[in-house]
Amino acid sequence: MFVLRNAPLYAALLFGFSLSPVVSGLALAQSEPWQYPTGAGMLLAQAASGTVLEIQRELNQRGYSAGPADGLMGGRTREAIQAYQREQDLLVDGQASAALLSHLRSTARSRAPAAPPPVSATQPVGEIQEALRSLGYPVGRSSERLTDEIRAAIRSYESDHGLLMSGEPSAELLRHMRGRVAAAPSASEVDANTLARIQAELRLRGYSVPLVSGRMDTQTRQAIREYQQGQGAPATGEPSLKLLEELRSASAEPAPTVASREQRAAAQRALNARGYDAGPPDGVLGPRSRVAIQKFQTSNNLSPTGELSSATLELLGIDAAVTAPPPVAVKSYRLRVRDDFTDGDYARNPTWRITAGRFEVRDGGLNSAVSPPPDNGENKARQALGDLLKEQFGLALPGQAVQAAQANAAAYLPLSIGQEFRISMALSGFTDALSQIDLGPYQGDNLNHGYRLNYRANQPRSLQLVVVNEKGSTAIASAAGPRLDSGGPHQLVWQRDSAGRMTVSQGDEVLIDVVDQNLAGNFDGFSLINAGGDWTLHEVIVEDRR
C-alpha cells in the first residue's frame, strides 16, 4: 500500500536517484516548505447537490446532525432526514428532495424550530467530542462511543459554564458548545510570535508548556484553560492579544512567593487542611495550587492573585519573614570580541576563518556574494525531494551536500560565549528575491548548530529565530521585517538572559521576544553563512555575562 509519508522514497526510486548517508556540510537551518501536488485523478466520486446542501444547512440549524454542509448525500445526512421526517410525521424515506426542503423552510417560517430529535447512543457523541476538543477539553482519540473520558470532559464543560452537571451528551448541549466555538476567537487570528510569547509567559508561571514553538498544540490550549480557570475567566483555551497583556501585567507585578520550597510545601499543607485542594505538598506552585490560593484569598477578602503574598502566608500561619529573596547582583556584560573591519583585514584582530566561499573587506565591512542556483523546475524538484529525504530518512541525494557547500559562503570566529549573551550586528544586503543569510552563536563542529538568526527574503515572515541541534531544527519565533536585503546597514541587537529569554531588536522596536532553554552549555563561536545574495557585515560585537 502506498503511504504518503513514504512519498520521498518512492519518488527517489521513480526518478532514479540513489540514496546515500548524509555528508556533513554547511546548510541553513530552514528549508522551503514542500507541498504535495494534487493529481488530476484525485476527484470526488459524487457530485455536490444544491438541494442537499440547503437541506443540510436547515437540518443543522434545527439541531439535527446532518454533518458538514457540503452538498454530498452521506449516512449522517440520511439519518438526520429520517429523524426530521419521523418528528414531522412525514414518510420516512431518508431522501433529499425539493419537497423536503420546502417543508423545512415552511416550518421555519410558521413556528419556532422543531424540538431536537431524541438523542441516540452514538449520534451526537462524535460532534460533541470535536466541539470539546476545539474548546480545549481533553477527550482522547476520535470515537463515536461515549467513553468515561468524554463524560468527564462534558462534566468539566458543564461546570465551567454553570450548567447542570450530567456528563451526558444531548442536542441541547451540542448547540451550547457550538455557540461557544463560534464566539471563541480563532487561534489563526494570533500570529506565531504572539503565541510564542504567550507560551513563554505561561512557562514562566509554572504551566505545562513543553516547547515555545509559536504553534498551537494540546498542551498550550490546556495551559491557557488552566490559567483562565484560575483567573475566574471563561475557559476557552484560546490565545489572544488580551491574554498576552494580562500575562505580562501579572508578570510585571511583584510576586512575593515564599523563598524556599519547604515554605511553599507548608502553604500547600495548610491550604489542604482548610479544605482547599492545593494538590500534593511538593513545593511546586502549579495551576492547582494557584487556584487553591485564589479561593483562599477570596474567602479572606484578599486580592485573588494566586501568589503567596505576605498577608496570605500570615493568614495560613506560615512565617513570612524570609519570603523576599535576597537581591541578586546582576553581572555586567563582558566584551568578548568586536570587529568593525576598519583595519581592512579579517585575518587578524580578530581572526576570521573561512570554510566556504570567498570573503573580502570592502564597503566598510566583511563582504561575500553568493549566486543562488538557477530558479528552475528541475532544481526546485530536486531540492524539495532532497529536503524530504533528509527530514524523514536522514538521507541525502548524491552530491547534494557538496552542492550545498558550494552554494554557501561561511566564515566564523572561534571564541567562548556564555549562555547569557548580547550580540550587536550591523548588516546590509542588496535586494534579491532569493537573499538568505544565517548567523549567530554555534556549538560544536557544525557552524549552523546553536541559536541561529535566519533571514530569507522570499518568506512572509522573513526573520526567524531557530534552534538547531542533533535532533534537527525548530523555528521558535519569527517576525515580518525588517527588509535586511534593502540597503542598510541595519543594526540588530540580540540578547539572551539566564532564564532563556531572547529578544531581537532594531532600535526601540522589539522584533522577537521568546523563551527557549533547549541548548545547554557555552557556545564555541560566532558564525555567518551566506546562502544567497550580496551581504556585508559592517560590525559585530559579542558580549556575555560569566
N, C-alpha and C positions, 0 to 999 in steps of 0.2 A: 504493500500500500504506500502510495506517495504521500509523505508528510511534509507540510510546508516548511517546517523548521530545517528539514534536510535539503531544502532547495539549493543552497550553495554547493553541496556535494554533487547533486545531480547536474547542476549547471556546469560544474568543473568537468565532469565526465562528458557531458554533451559537447562542450566546446573544445575538448581535447587537452585541457590543462592538466599537468601532473601536479601532485601535491607534495610539498616538502616542508620540513620543520621551519619555524620562523627563524630567519637570520637576524642576529642582533644588529640594529641600526637605529639611526635617528628618525623619529617620526613625531608628528604632533599628537597631542593628547586626544583631539577630537577628529572625527571624520564626518563626511556628508551623510545625512540620514538616507537610508535606502528604502524606496517604496516599491512594493511588488506590483507589477503591471497587471491590470485586469484583462484577461484574454477575451477574445471575441466569443469563445464558446461558453463563457460564464453568463448565461441568460436565464431569466426567470421562466420557470416551466408553466406558469399560469399568468394570464393577462389580468391586470387590475381592472376592477369594475367600479364605475362611479356610483352605481346604486348600492353596491356592497359597502363602499367607503362611507356613504351617508348613513346607512343603517348602523354601521359600527359606531359612528360618532353619536347617533341618537341613543343607542343602547348603552354606551359607556356613560353618557350624561345621566342616565337613569339608574346607574349602579349595576347594570348587567355587564359582566366581564366579557366583552367581545374581543379582547386582545387589541393589538395595535391597529389604528385606523389606516390600513394600507390597501384597502380595496380587494384583498385576497380572501377567498372563502376557505376558512380552515375549521378545525374541530371546535375551537373556543368560540368562534363566531356562530357556528351552528348551534352549540349548546345554549348560548345566550339568546338566540332567536327562539329556540324551543321554550326556554324559561319564560320569555316575554309572552309567547303565544298561549302557554298554559295560564299565566296570570290574567290574560285578557280574554280567556275563553274563546280563543281562535283555534282553527285547525292546526294541530301541532305537526308540521312537516319539516321544520328547520330550514326552509328555503328562503333565500333573499329575493324579494320581488318588489316591483313598484307599488303594489297594493299594500305590502307590509310597511314600506317607507311612508306611504300616505297615512296609514293608521298611526304610526309613531308620531308623525307631525301633528295630526289632528288631536291626539290625546294630549300632546304638549300644549296646544293652544287652548283646549277646552277645560283643562283642570290641572291641578298640581301634578308633578311627576309621580308615576306609579310607585307603590311601595317596593322596596328592593326584594328580589327573589329570595326564597329560603336559602340559607347558607348550607351548601353541601359539605361533605367532609374534606373535599380537596379543592373545590372551585376557586375560593379566594386566597388560598394559602400562598401560592406562588407569588401573586401580586403583592400581598401583604409583606411577604418576605423581602421582595425587591424594594418596597417602599421603606421598610425598616432599615435595610442596608443603605439606601440613599440618604437616610436621616442619621446614619452613624451608629445604629444599634447592631451588635454582633449577632448574626443569625446563622453562621456556618455556611455550608455548601448549599447551592440551589436545590430545592426539593419541593414537591407538591404535597409532601406528608407533614402533618403537624407534629413537630418534634418538641421535646422538652426545652431545647434551646430557643426555638421560636416562641413558645409560650412565655418563657422568661423575658424575652425581648418585648413581647406585647405588653406584659405587666409593667416593665420599665417605662415603656412609652405612655401607657395609661397613667402611671404615677406622675410622670413628668408633666403631663398635660391636664391633670386634675380630673381624669375620667375614672369611672368605676372600674376597679381592678378585677378583671375576669380571666385574663390570659387566653381568651377565646377569639378566633377570627370572626369577622362579620362584615357585611357590605357597608354598614354604617361606620365601622372602624376604618375600613379601607378608604371611604370618602373623606374622613377626617385626616388620614395620613396624606392623601393626595393634595388636600388643601395646604398642609404644612410643606409638602415638597414644592408645590407651586409658589408658595410665599417665600421659601428659603432662597437666598442669593446663590447663584451658581458659582462653583469654585473656579469656573473659567473666567469670571469677572475679576479675579485676583491674579496678578501676574506672578511668575515664578519667583521673582526676587522678594515680593511682599510675602508670599507663602513661606519662603526660606527664613525670613525674619521672624515670622510667627512661630515657626518650628524652633528657631534658636531661643526665643523668649520662653517658650514652653519648657524646653530642656533645662534652661537656667532655673526655672521654678520647680523642677523635680518631676515633670510629667514625662511619661514614657514615649519619647520620640527618638527612635534608634539612629536616624540619619537626617541631617539638614540637607535636603535634596531639592527643595523647591517644587516637588511633585506631591500631589495629594495621594495619600495612602490610608489604609485602615487604621494604622496606629496614630497617625496625625489626627484623623477625624475623631477617634475615640478620645484622644488627649484634649481636643478642643471641647468636646462634650463634657468631659470631667471638669474642665476649668469653668465652663458656663454653668454647670450644676453647682459648683462651689460658690459662684457669684450670685446664685439665685436667678439666673437669666434662662430664657428658653434654650434647651439643649439641642440646638440644630446641628452641631458638628461642622458648621460651615465657616471657612475663613473669610475675613473681610478687613478692610482698612480700619474700620471702627474697632474690631477686635485687636488689631496690632497696636492702635493708640492706647487702648485700655491696658494691654500687657506692658507697654513701655511706661505708661503712667504709674502702674503698680511697681515696676522695677525701679523707677526714679525715687519712690518714697523710701525712707529709711526702713530697713527690715530688721527690727530688733529681735532676731532669732537667738535662742539660747546658744551659748558659746560652745558647749560640749554636747557630745552625743548622749551622754548619761542624762543631762538635763532634758533633752528632747524626749528621751525614753520615759523619764519621770513624768513629764507632761502628758504623754500618751496614757500611762497607767492611771494618772489622776482623772483624765477625761473618761476612760473606760469605767472607772469606779463610780463616776457620777451618771452613768448611763449614756454617755456619748461614745458612739462607735468610732474610735480612733485607730482601730486595727491593732496588729501586734506591736508591743512596745520595743521597736527595733531602733528608735532614734532617728528614723528617716521620715521627714515630713512630706509624705506623698499626698495625692489628692484626697484620699480617705481621711487622713489626719487633719488636713486643712479644712475639710467640710465640718469635721467634729469641732475644731477650734472656732469656726464661724458660728456654729449653732450655740456653743457655749458663750461666745461673746454677745450674741444677740440676746440670749436669756439673761445676761448680766448687764444689759444696757451699755455695751461697749461697741465700738465701731467694728463690724464684722470683716476684718481684713484677712483673716486666715493665718495671720502671723502671731508668733508668741511674743507679744509686747510685754513690757514690764508689768502693766496693770493686769494682764491676763495671767501671767505667772504668779503674781501676788494672790489673785483670787483662787488659783489652783493650789496654793500653799507651797510653792516652789521658790527657793531663794533666787531672786533676780539680780543680786548684787553684781554678779560677774557675767551678765548677759552680753554686755558690749564687748566685742572682740578688741584686743589691743590694736592700736594703729599699726599698719604695715608700711614700712618705709619703701617707697617706690624707687627702684633703681633708675638712674638716668641712662639714656641711650649712650652707647659707646661706639664711636666710629670704627668700622672695620675696613672700609675701602671707599675711596672717592676718586672718580676719574672723569675729567671734563675734556680730555684729549687735546688740551691746549699745547702740549709738547709735540704734537704731531706724530706720536709714536705709541702704538698699542702694545708693543712687545716689552715694555718696561715701565715701571712706576705707574700703575701695577702691570703685571704681565698677563695679557690675554693669550689664551691658547685656542687655536683654530683646529677643528676636527673635520670640517667640510666647507666647501665653497671658498670664495675669495672675499677678503675684507681689506679695507684701506681707510685711513683717516683723511676725510675731506669734508668740505661744507660744515666744518666745526663739529665733527663727530665721527664715530665709527660707522662706516657705511658698508652695506652689502646689497647686491642686486641679484635677484633670482628670477629667471623666466619660468613661469609655470608651464607644465606640459600642455600640448595643444588641446583646446577645449572641443574635442570631437566625440562622437558617439562611441567609437571603439575604446578610447581611453576611459570615458566615463563608465562604460560597462565593465571594463577590466578592473577599474578602481573599486567599483561597487562590489563586484564579486570578491575581490581581494579583501575588502573590509569585512564582508560577511564570513569568509573563511577564517579570518583572524579572530573575529569575535566569537564564533560558535565552536570552532575546532582547534584554534591555536595554530593554524597552518597558514602558509603564505604561498602565493603564486610564484613560480620560478622567476627570479630576477626582481621581484617587487621590492624587497628590502634594499637592493643595490640601487634601483631606480629612485627610491625614496631618499636615500642618502645623497644621490647625485642632484636631486631636485632641491635640496636644502643647503643653507649656509649656516654653520653652527660655530659659536665662539663661547668661551666660558672663562670665569675667574675662579680658580680653586681657593676657597677660604672657608673657615668655620663660621657658621651663622647660627645663633641660638634660636630657640623656639619663639621668643618674643623679639620681633624684628620690625624695622622700618626701612623700606626701600623707596627711594625717590628716584624717578626716572624722567628724562626729557627725551621725547621721541617724535620723529617726523617721518612721513612717507608720502609717496606720490599716488594719486588716485588711480586705482586699478580694481576692476571687479573681482579679481582673484587675489588681492592683497591678503597676506596671512603672516602673522608673527606670533611667537610663543616665547615668553621669558619668565624668569622667577628663580627661587632657590631650589636646588636639586639635592637629592640624596643618592649615595652610591655611585655606581659607574655609569648609569644612564642619565644623560643630561636632561631628559624630559620627565624624570621621575621625581615627584615632590609636589609642591603647590605651584601651579602654573597660571599665568595670566595670558589668555589666548585671545587674539583679535583676528576676526575673519570678516572681511568687508562684505561678503555676499550673504551674510546671515542677518535676519531682522534684529536679533539681539546680538550685536557684533562682538561685545566684550564679555568673556566668560572667565570665571574663576574655577579651575579644575584641580582635583586631587588625583594624582597618578601614582600607583604603586604596583606591586607584583600581581595584584588581583585585577588590574585594569584601570580605566579612567572613569571618573564621575564628575560631571559638571555640578557644582554645589551652589552656584549663583551666576546671574548674568545681568547685563544692562544693555539698553538700546543704543547707547552712544558712549563717548563722542566718536566722530569720524577721524580716527587716528591717521588714515591714509589721505587726509586732505591738508597737506602742508604741515605747518607747525613751527616750532616744536610744541608738543603737548606735554604738560607737566602732570605726572601722576604720582600719588603718594599711597603706598600700600603698607598697612600696619597690621600686626598680629600681637595680641596680648596673651597673658598667661592662661586665660580661660579658653583660648582658641578663637576668640572673636577677631575677624578680619574685616577691615574696611579698605576700599579703594576709592580715593577722592581725586577730584580735579578742581583745584581752587577750594571754594567753600562748598562745593556740591559733592555729596557722598553718592557715588555711583553703585557701590556694592557694600553690603553690610550683612555678614553671615558668620555663624559659629561652626567650626569644624575641628574635631580632635582625632582625625583618622591617622595622622602621622605623629610618631613619637621620635624623640632624639633630635640632635642638631642636624643642620644641613651642611653639605660639603662644598657648596659654592653657588655662584650665580651664573646662569646660562642664558643665552639668546639664540633662538633658532628662527631663521628666516625661511619660510616655506613658500614665498611668492611675493614679488614686488620689490620696490626700491626703498630700503629703510635706513635711517640714520639714528643711532643712539648718541645724543649730544652730551648727556651726563648721566651718571649713575652714582648714587650714594647709598651704601649699605651700612646700617647701624643695628645693634642688638643690645639686649639687657642680659648680662651674665655676671 
